[in-house]
Amino acid sequence: MSNNLTYAKSGVNIRSADKFIRFISKITSKQSKNPKNNNIGNFGSVTKLPSKLKNVHLVAATDGVGTKIEIANEYNKFDTIGIDLVAMSVNDILVQGGKPFVFLDYISINKIDQKKLKNIFKGIHKGCKISECELVGGETAEMPETYTKGKFDIAGFCVGLVEKNKILHSQKIKKNNLVIAIPSSGLHSNGFSLVRYLLKKNKINFKKNKQLKKWLLEPTKIYVKEIGKLINLKLINGCAHITGGGIKNNIARIIPKNMCAKINLNKIKPKNIFSWLKKNKISDKEMLKTFNCGVGFILIINSKKFNRIKKFFPKKYSPYVIGKIIEGKSKVLLNGKIDW
């Protein structure tokens, strides 16, 4: 056996990484809008802009899935967090009125594990399909001392397109507009450090709890199909993706000066996972600050358009009114209490 130093001996397997890239290329070429010019494996991606769009602007977003990764590791289940990864970026693209166009991923891992990576990628591929955007490239990095055995991280990058007259500005939000809640699918990809702390502190054997497994790994809802149609029809004045910081902090980011979103917490319909968390000694204040509490997305609309908007959503994600826009210096005012 040779004593020469090699990259493989340091813990990095180029051949294994190339094998994974070939797997990605094979799957994405079937979905590519231009299969003759498949970008996977190239130094960069080349994608033609749709010619029918006029005065087009780019919208870009990047995000990860946080410590939800650790839950996936605990359950040894990796086929859904790729959906979460796509969702976190494409849902942000919607807030500016954009349509997701291309997506790239970054996976860093201690050692190439074909089965794990393929399952992660299947979720990314599915998320892109749901979002009607194209996976055009990415990077897989094998980092044997940065990550301990079995550990990894993922990040996503999305570029969307929006025509100038469809950009959602806060100036479009007016007094007496309704604040509409779109239900979440569950926790989405926020607050998992607190969830994991709770599980550990209370010594909860979550690995054997099938209900908890379903709740904790439920993929983030991708809102592109429904909200994209509303944007095209100019039925929305403003919207917010409810992620870290909860309802209050995320709505505040889009409310114009001297306006206030008055929210009635009694109207919010929390999912069972949030009721379960609340019973495990998390305060109302902490719940609202950390989790979406059952509201994954918020729309601000003209009250006359509400009934029309409802028709675009399946029953499971049917919108409901939780407040209205009033004049005021405080951008968000929370009243009442969620019925956990």
KERO-20030 format. One record per residue (C-alpha): chain; residue in one letter; z, x, y. Coordinates in steps of 0.001 Angstrom, whole numbers, padded with zeros to 6 digits. Layout:
REM KERO-20030
@ch=A&aa=A&up=Z&east=X&north=Y
...
END
This chain:
REM KERO-20030
@ch=A&aa=M&up=000000&east=000000&north=000000
@ch=A&aa=S&up=-000970&east=001339&north=003427
@ch=A&aa=N&up=001778&east=002348&north=005844
@ch=A&aa=N&up=-000479&east=001806&north=008854
@ch=A&aa=L&up=000792&east=-000586&north=011489
@ch=A&aa=T&up=-001114&east=-003890&north=011649
@ch=A&aa=Y&up=-000930&east=-007123&north=013644
@ch=A&aa=A&up=-000248&east=-009017&north=010398
@ch=A&aa=K&up=002790&east=-006813&north=009675
@ch=A&aa=S&up=004193&east=-007707&north=013100
@ch=A&aa=G&up=004101&east=-011364&north=012077
@ch=A&aa=V&up=000792&east=-012578&north=013550
@ch=A&aa=N&up=-001908&east=-013810&north=011173
@ch=A&aa=I&up=-005281&east=-013988&north=012936
@ch=A&aa=R&up=-007070&east=-015261&north=009830
@ch=A&aa=S&up=-004666&east=-018172&north=009493
@ch=A&aa=A&up=-005141&east=-019056&north=013175
@ch=A&aa=D&up=-008938&east=-018921&north=012778
@ch=A&aa=K&up=-008676&east=-021239&north=009776
@ch=A&aa=F&up=-006774&east=-023774&north=011895
@ch=A&aa=I&up=-009387&east=-023513&north=014676
@ch=A&aa=R&up=-012157&east=-024250&north=012156
@ch=A&aa=F&up=-010202&east=-027333&north=011062
@ch=A&aa=I&up=-009968&east=-028536&north=014684
@ch=A&aa=S&up=-013633&east=-027825&north=015378
@ch=A&aa=K&up=-014743&east=-029790&north=012330
@ch=A&aa=I&up=-012785&east=-032902&north=013346
@ch=A&aa=T&up=-013557&east=-032832&north=017072
@ch=A&aa=S&up=-017304&east=-032291&north=016586
@ch=A&aa=K&up=-017484&east=-035758&north=015005
@ch=A&aa=Q&up=-015985&east=-037346&north=018123
@ch=A&aa=S&up=-017524&east=-035102&north=020779
@ch=A&aa=K&up=-019654&east=-036723&north=023453
@ch=A&aa=N&up=-021964&east=-033732&north=023131
@ch=A&aa=P&up=-021613&east=-032374&north=019554
@ch=A&aa=K&up=-024357&east=-029797&north=020108
@ch=A&aa=N&up=-022127&east=-028182&north=022713
@ch=A&aa=N&up=-018754&east=-028317&north=020926
@ch=A&aa=N&up=-016257&east=-026432&north=023092
@ch=A&aa=I&up=-013665&east=-025718&north=020393
@ch=A&aa=G&up=-013434&east=-021982&north=019749
@ch=A&aa=N&up=-015198&east=-020982&north=022957
@ch=A&aa=F&up=-013548&east=-019134&north=025843
@ch=A&aa=G&up=-013728&east=-022248&north=027987
@ch=A&aa=S&up=-015066&east=-025783&north=027876
@ch=A&aa=V&up=-018181&east=-027156&north=029547
@ch=A&aa=T&up=-018323&east=-030902&north=030107
@ch=A&aa=K&up=-020863&east=-032817&north=032163
@ch=A&aa=L&up=-019530&east=-035293&north=034720
@ch=A&aa=P&up=-020769&east=-038896&north=034358
@ch=A&aa=S&up=-023719&east=-039319&north=036712
@ch=A&aa=K&up=-022915&east=-042972&north=037453
@ch=A&aa=L&up=-019719&east=-042072&north=039331
@ch=A&aa=K&up=-019967&east=-041784&north=043100
@ch=A&aa=N&up=-017779&east=-039607&north=045319
@ch=A&aa=V&up=-015706&east=-038609&north=042319
@ch=A&aa=H&up=-012346&east=-036836&north=042571
@ch=A&aa=L&up=-010463&east=-034932&north=039889
@ch=A&aa=V&up=-006930&east=-035879&north=038835
@ch=A&aa=A&up=-004988&east=-033327&north=036771
@ch=A&aa=A&up=-001697&east=-033547&north=034874
@ch=A&aa=T&up=000270&east=-031434&north=032417
@ch=A&aa=D&up=003362&east=-032163&north=030337
@ch=A&aa=G&up=005119&east=-031629&north=027021
@ch=A&aa=V&up=007343&east=-033742&north=024764
@ch=A&aa=G&up=010634&east=-031962&north=025359
@ch=A&aa=T&up=013222&east=-031783&north=022598
@ch=A&aa=K&up=011669&east=-034688&north=020713
@ch=A&aa=I&up=010149&east=-031722&north=018859
@ch=A&aa=E&up=013578&east=-030999&north=017372
@ch=A&aa=I&up=013777&east=-034546&north=015989
@ch=A&aa=A&up=010348&east=-034073&north=014383
@ch=A&aa=N&up=011611&east=-030814&north=012867
@ch=A&aa=E&up=014736&east=-032483&north=011510
@ch=A&aa=Y&up=012698&east=-035200&north=009789
@ch=A&aa=N&up=009884&east=-032791&north=008866
@ch=A&aa=K&up=007428&east=-035355&north=010285
@ch=A&aa=F&up=004798&east=-034104&north=012714
@ch=A&aa=D&up=001980&east=-036669&north=012754
@ch=A&aa=T&up=003192&east=-038645&north=015800
@ch=A&aa=I&up=004363&east=-036112&north=018393
@ch=A&aa=G&up=000719&east=-035242&north=019127
@ch=A&aa=I&up=000293&east=-038844&north=020314
@ch=A&aa=D&up=003356&east=-038351&north=022539
@ch=A&aa=L&up=001810&east=-035192&north=023945
@ch=A&aa=V&up=-001394&east=-036924&north=024998
@ch=A&aa=A&up=000459&east=-039973&north=026292
@ch=A&aa=M&up=002679&east=-038032&north=028671
@ch=A&aa=S&up=-000301&east=-036606&north=030568
@ch=A&aa=V&up=-002813&east=-039467&north=030391
@ch=A&aa=N&up=-000237&east=-042022&north=031563
@ch=A&aa=D&up=000401&east=-039811&north=034609
@ch=A&aa=I&up=-003331&east=-039720&north=035332
@ch=A&aa=L&up=-003327&east=-043540&north=035600
@ch=A&aa=V&up=-000808&east=-043513&north=038450
@ch=A&aa=Q&up=-003425&east=-042125&north=040868
@ch=A&aa=G&up=-006031&east=-044592&north=039604
@ch=A&aa=G&up=-007723&east=-042001&north=037385
@ch=A&aa=K&up=-009431&east=-042337&north=034035
@ch=A&aa=P&up=-008566&east=-039553&north=031532
@ch=A&aa=F&up=-011681&east=-037470&north=030901
@ch=A&aa=V&up=-010839&east=-034259&north=029019
@ch=A&aa=F&up=-007705&east=-032977&north=027298
@ch=A&aa=L&up=-006519&east=-029534&north=026191
@ch=A&aa=D&up=-003474&east=-028611&north=024130
@ch=A&aa=Y&up=-001283&east=-025533&north=023755
@ch=A&aa=I&up=000754&east=-024917&north=020601
@ch=A&aa=S&up=003122&east=-021957&north=020290
@ch=A&aa=I&up=004867&east=-021375&north=016973
@ch=A&aa=N&up=006855&east=-018688&north=015188
@ch=A&aa=K&up=004389&east=-018534&north=012268
@ch=A&aa=I&up=001133&east=-020377&north=011545
@ch=A&aa=D&up=001927&east=-023276&north=009224
@ch=A&aa=Q&up=-001343&east=-025005&north=008311
@ch=A&aa=K&up=000240&east=-028271&north=007143
@ch=A&aa=K&up=002510&east=-028614&north=010178
@ch=A&aa=L&up=-000211&east=-027716&north=012674
@ch=A&aa=K&up=-002774&east=-030019&north=011068
@ch=A&aa=N&up=-000355&east=-032944&north=011255
@ch=A&aa=I&up=000437&east=-032186&north=014913
@ch=A&aa=F&up=-003274&east=-031973&north=015664
@ch=A&aa=K&up=-004019&east=-035285&north=013905
@ch=A&aa=G&up=-001659&east=-036932&north=016382
@ch=A&aa=I&up=-003318&east=-035185&north=019345
@ch=A&aa=H&up=-006726&east=-036270&north=018079
@ch=A&aa=K&up=-005533&east=-039873&north=017651
@ch=A&aa=G&up=-003975&east=-039875&north=021128
@ch=A&aa=C&up=-007251&east=-038701&north=022672
@ch=A&aa=K&up=-009133&east=-041395&north=020778
@ch=A&aa=I&up=-006772&east=-044118&north=022057
@ch=A&aa=S&up=-007091&east=-042671&north=025587
@ch=A&aa=E&up=-010896&east=-042522&north=025367
@ch=A&aa=C&up=-010842&east=-038904&north=026509
@ch=A&aa=E&up=-012317&east=-035844&north=024818
@ch=A&aa=L&up=-010337&east=-032964&north=023358
@ch=A&aa=V&up=-012328&east=-030016&north=024675
@ch=A&aa=G&up=-010165&east=-027026&north=023857
@ch=A&aa=G&up=-006729&east=-025502&north=023571
@ch=A&aa=E&up=-004737&east=-022521&north=022397
@ch=A&aa=T&up=-002596&east=-021808&north=019349
@ch=A&aa=A&up=-000205&east=-018868&north=019783
@ch=A&aa=E&up=001727&east=-017274&north=016936
@ch=A&aa=M&up=004878&east=-015764&north=018499
@ch=A&aa=P&up=007180&east=-014409&north=015772
@ch=A&aa=E&up=010140&east=-013268&north=017869
@ch=A&aa=T&up=009983&east=-015736&north=020728
@ch=A&aa=Y&up=010511&east=-018635&north=018311
@ch=A&aa=T&up=012905&east=-018603&north=015361
@ch=A&aa=K&up=011864&east=-019783&north=011893
@ch=A&aa=G&up=010263&east=-023238&north=011941
@ch=A&aa=K&up=010428&east=-023568&north=015744
@ch=A&aa=F&up=007481&east=-024379&north=017994
@ch=A&aa=D&up=006509&east=-025959&north=021309
@ch=A&aa=I&up=003522&east=-027968&north=022510
@ch=A&aa=A&up=002030&east=-028698&north=025921
@ch=A&aa=G&up=-000866&east=-030836&north=027055
@ch=A&aa=F&up=-003278&east=-030670&north=029975
@ch=A&aa=C&up=-005456&east=-033567&north=031095
@ch=A&aa=V&up=-008170&east=-033861&north=033736
@ch=A&aa=G&up=-009169&east=-037341&north=034842
@ch=A&aa=L&up=-011772&east=-038775&north=037177
@ch=A&aa=V&up=-011365&east=-041304&north=039960
@ch=A&aa=E&up=-013834&east=-042641&north=042502
@ch=A&aa=K&up=-012588&east=-042402&north=046078
@ch=A&aa=N&up=-012376&east=-046169&north=046596
@ch=A&aa=K&up=-010192&east=-046563&north=043486
@ch=A&aa=I&up=-007544&east=-043950&north=044306
@ch=A&aa=L&up=-004119&east=-045618&north=044377
@ch=A&aa=H&up=-002323&east=-044741&north=047641
@ch=A&aa=S&up=001196&east=-045846&north=048559
@ch=A&aa=Q&up=-000280&east=-047395&north=051710
@ch=A&aa=K&up=-001703&east=-050180&north=049555
@ch=A&aa=I&up=001809&east=-051370&north=048695
@ch=A&aa=K&up=002812&east=-054276&north=050948
@ch=A&aa=K&up=005818&east=-056481&north=051656
@ch=A&aa=N&up=006293&east=-059284&north=049071
@ch=A&aa=N&up=004238&east=-057491&north=046410
@ch=A&aa=L&up=005678&east=-058067&north=042951
@ch=A&aa=V&up=007200&east=-055265&north=040859
@ch=A&aa=I&up=006002&east=-055747&north=037284
@ch=A&aa=A&up=007480&east=-054125&north=034161
@ch=A&aa=I&up=005245&east=-053135&north=031241
@ch=A&aa=P&up=007371&east=-052681&north=028091
@ch=A&aa=S&up=007756&east=-049267&north=026497
@ch=A&aa=S&up=007357&east=-048661&north=022777
@ch=A&aa=G&up=010853&east=-047152&north=022760
@ch=A&aa=L&up=012324&east=-043870&north=023986
@ch=A&aa=H&up=008874&east=-042369&north=024610
@ch=A&aa=S&up=009445&east=-038614&north=025176
@ch=A&aa=N&up=012428&east=-038449&north=027513
@ch=A&aa=G&up=016163&east=-038069&north=027140
@ch=A&aa=F&up=016123&east=-036478&north=023691
@ch=A&aa=S&up=018548&east=-033711&north=024603
@ch=A&aa=L&up=021144&east=-036412&north=025336
@ch=A&aa=V&up=020197&east=-038307&north=022167
@ch=A&aa=R&up=020590&east=-035182&north=020051
@ch=A&aa=Y&up=023917&east=-034369&north=021721
@ch=A&aa=L&up=025135&east=-037888&north=020920
@ch=A&aa=L&up=024053&east=-037603&north=017270
@ch=A&aa=K&up=025829&east=-034272&north=016903
@ch=A&aa=K&up=029004&east=-035242&north=018776
@ch=A&aa=N&up=029407&east=-038500&north=016832
@ch=A&aa=K&up=028476&east=-036791&north=013548
@ch=A&aa=I&up=025793&east=-039366&north=012804
@ch=A&aa=N&up=023811&east=-038635&north=009633
@ch=A&aa=F&up=020523&east=-039766&north=011136
@ch=A&aa=K&up=018343&east=-038125&north=008476
@ch=A&aa=K&up=019232&east=-040834&north=005966
@ch=A&aa=N&up=018921&east=-043692&north=008464
@ch=A&aa=K&up=015410&east=-045179&north=008194
@ch=A&aa=Q&up=015871&east=-047396&north=011255
@ch=A&aa=L&up=016922&east=-044459&north=013420
@ch=A&aa=K&up=013972&east=-042431&north=012138
@ch=A&aa=K&up=011590&east=-045188&north=013244
@ch=A&aa=W&up=013248&east=-045499&north=016642
@ch=A&aa=L&up=013431&east=-041766&north=017338
@ch=A&aa=L&up=009874&east=-040899&north=016279
@ch=A&aa=E&up=008132&east=-044005&north=017648
@ch=A&aa=P&up=005142&east=-042616&north=019615
@ch=A&aa=T&up=004905&east=-043018&north=023370
@ch=A&aa=K&up=002784&east=-046013&north=024353
@ch=A&aa=I&up=-000576&east=-045014&north=025840
@ch=A&aa=Y&up=-001435&east=-047485&north=028634
@ch=A&aa=V&up=-004981&east=-046292&north=029358
@ch=A&aa=K&up=-006895&east=-049216&north=027827
@ch=A&aa=E&up=-005019&east=-052002&north=029630
@ch=A&aa=I&up=-004234&east=-050378&north=032969
@ch=A&aa=G&up=-007628&east=-048695&north=033185
@ch=A&aa=K&up=-009249&east=-052140&north=033267
@ch=A&aa=L&up=-006872&east=-053294&north=036007
@ch=A&aa=I&up=-007734&east=-050231&north=038092
@ch=A&aa=N&up=-011470&east=-050883&north=037704
@ch=A&aa=L&up=-010971&east=-054472&north=038873
@ch=A&aa=K&up=-008759&east=-053313&north=041762
@ch=A&aa=L&up=-005877&east=-055538&north=040664
@ch=A&aa=I&up=-003143&east=-052931&north=041262
@ch=A&aa=N&up=-001639&east=-051767&north=044567
@ch=A&aa=G&up=000537&east=-049092&north=042988
@ch=A&aa=C&up=002016&east=-048010&north=039683
@ch=A&aa=A&up=004555&east=-045616&north=038181
@ch=A&aa=H&up=004932&east=-043970&north=034783
@ch=A&aa=I&up=008619&east=-044247&north=033851
@ch=A&aa=T&up=009628&east=-040879&north=032412
@ch=A&aa=G&up=012561&east=-038494&north=033062
@ch=A&aa=G&up=014648&east=-039830&north=035928
@ch=A&aa=G&up=014305&east=-043416&north=034777
@ch=A&aa=I&up=013191&east=-046481&north=036692
@ch=A&aa=K&up=014735&east=-045696&north=040091
@ch=A&aa=N&up=013554&east=-042114&north=040541
@ch=A&aa=N&up=010007&east=-042778&north=039348
@ch=A&aa=I&up=009412&east=-045883&north=041470
@ch=A&aa=A&up=010766&east=-044053&north=044515
@ch=A&aa=R&up=007884&east=-041555&north=044229
@ch=A&aa=I&up=005291&east=-044203&north=045157
@ch=A&aa=I&up=007069&east=-046447&north=047691
@ch=A&aa=P&up=005845&east=-045993&north=051301
@ch=A&aa=K&up=008120&east=-045328&north=054281
@ch=A&aa=N&up=010199&east=-048297&north=055495
@ch=A&aa=M&up=009542&east=-050224&north=052266
@ch=A&aa=C&up=011890&east=-050837&north=049359
@ch=A&aa=A&up=011432&east=-051934&north=045755
@ch=A&aa=K&up=014241&east=-054434&north=045106
@ch=A&aa=I&up=014816&east=-054476&north=041337
@ch=A&aa=N&up=016792&east=-057118&north=039442
@ch=A&aa=L&up=018222&east=-055291&north=036414
@ch=A&aa=N&up=019131&east=-058629&north=034786
@ch=A&aa=K&up=015403&east=-059177&north=034216
@ch=A&aa=I&up=014881&east=-055983&north=032181
@ch=A&aa=K&up=014417&east=-056422&north=028437
@ch=A&aa=P&up=015817&east=-053328&north=026687
@ch=A&aa=K&up=014621&east=-052282&north=023229
@ch=A&aa=N&up=017105&east=-052086&north=020337
@ch=A&aa=I&up=017256&east=-048285&north=020517
@ch=A&aa=F&up=018667&east=-048490&north=024054
@ch=A&aa=S&up=021260&east=-051081&north=023043
@ch=A&aa=W&up=022281&east=-048758&north=020201
@ch=A&aa=L&up=022593&east=-045788&north=022568
@ch=A&aa=K&up=024644&east=-047842&north=025030
@ch=A&aa=K&up=027108&east=-048802&north=022268
@ch=A&aa=N&up=027610&east=-045081&north=021582
@ch=A&aa=K&up=029452&east=-044589&north=024868
@ch=A&aa=I&up=026684&east=-043820&north=027359
@ch=A&aa=S&up=027375&east=-045361&north=030778
@ch=A&aa=D&up=024992&east=-047770&north=032491
@ch=A&aa=K&up=024441&east=-045196&north=035236
@ch=A&aa=E&up=023514&east=-042483&north=032734
@ch=A&aa=M&up=021259&east=-044850&north=030759
@ch=A&aa=L&up=019300&east=-045744&north=033899
@ch=A&aa=K&up=019101&east=-042125&north=035064
@ch=A&aa=T&up=017952&east=-040709&north=031721
@ch=A&aa=F&up=015909&east=-043339&north=029838
@ch=A&aa=N&up=013138&east=-045847&north=030541
@ch=A&aa=C&up=015471&east=-048579&north=029156
@ch=A&aa=G&up=012512&east=-050564&north=027806
@ch=A&aa=V&up=010206&east=-050230&north=030829
@ch=A&aa=G&up=007446&east=-047698&north=030158
@ch=A&aa=F&up=005238&east=-048401&north=033142
@ch=A&aa=I&up=005571&east=-050318&north=036409
@ch=A&aa=L&up=002878&east=-052068&north=038409
@ch=A&aa=I&up=003078&east=-053212&north=042015
@ch=A&aa=I&up=000719&east=-056107&north=042630
@ch=A&aa=N&up=-000198&east=-059042&north=044816
@ch=A&aa=S&up=001749&east=-062044&north=043471
@ch=A&aa=K&up=-001435&east=-064118&north=043178
@ch=A&aa=K&up=-002856&east=-061696&north=040613
@ch=A&aa=F&up=000030&east=-061771&north=038137
@ch=A&aa=N&up=-001317&east=-064420&north=035767
@ch=A&aa=R&up=-004693&east=-062720&north=035615
@ch=A&aa=I&up=-003099&east=-059335&north=034912
@ch=A&aa=K&up=-001016&east=-060705&north=032018
@ch=A&aa=K&up=-004191&east=-061565&north=030101
@ch=A&aa=F&up=-005087&east=-057868&north=029703
@ch=A&aa=F&up=-002012&east=-057051&north=027610
@ch=A&aa=P&up=-001129&east=-057857&north=023990
@ch=A&aa=K&up=002005&east=-059956&north=023498
@ch=A&aa=K&up=004083&east=-056919&north=022511
@ch=A&aa=Y&up=003435&east=-055339&north=025919
@ch=A&aa=S&up=003283&east=-058497&north=028021
@ch=A&aa=P&up=004178&east=-057760&north=031688
@ch=A&aa=Y&up=007104&east=-059494&north=033379
@ch=A&aa=V&up=008495&east=-059577&north=036924
@ch=A&aa=I&up=011565&east=-057444&north=037692
@ch=A&aa=G&up=011490&east=-057360&north=041485
@ch=A&aa=K&up=009559&east=-057347&north=044739
@ch=A&aa=I&up=008792&east=-055154&north=047719
@ch=A&aa=I&up=010899&east=-055733&north=050830
@ch=A&aa=E&up=011366&east=-053917&north=054117
@ch=A&aa=G&up=014099&east=-051281&north=054021
@ch=A&aa=K&up=014993&east=-047622&north=054436
@ch=A&aa=S&up=016160&east=-047171&north=050831
@ch=A&aa=K&up=013039&east=-046862&north=048657
@ch=A&aa=V&up=014667&east=-048496&north=045634
@ch=A&aa=L&up=017496&east=-051005&north=045451
@ch=A&aa=L&up=018960&east=-051882&north=042042
@ch=A&aa=N&up=020827&east=-055173&north=041702
@ch=A&aa=G&up=022531&east=-056773&north=038723
@ch=A&aa=K&up=023118&east=-055283&north=035307
@ch=A&aa=I&up=021016&east=-054855&north=032170
@ch=A&aa=D&up=022114&east=-057107&north=029306
@ch=A&aa=W&up=022371&east=-054526&north=026534
END
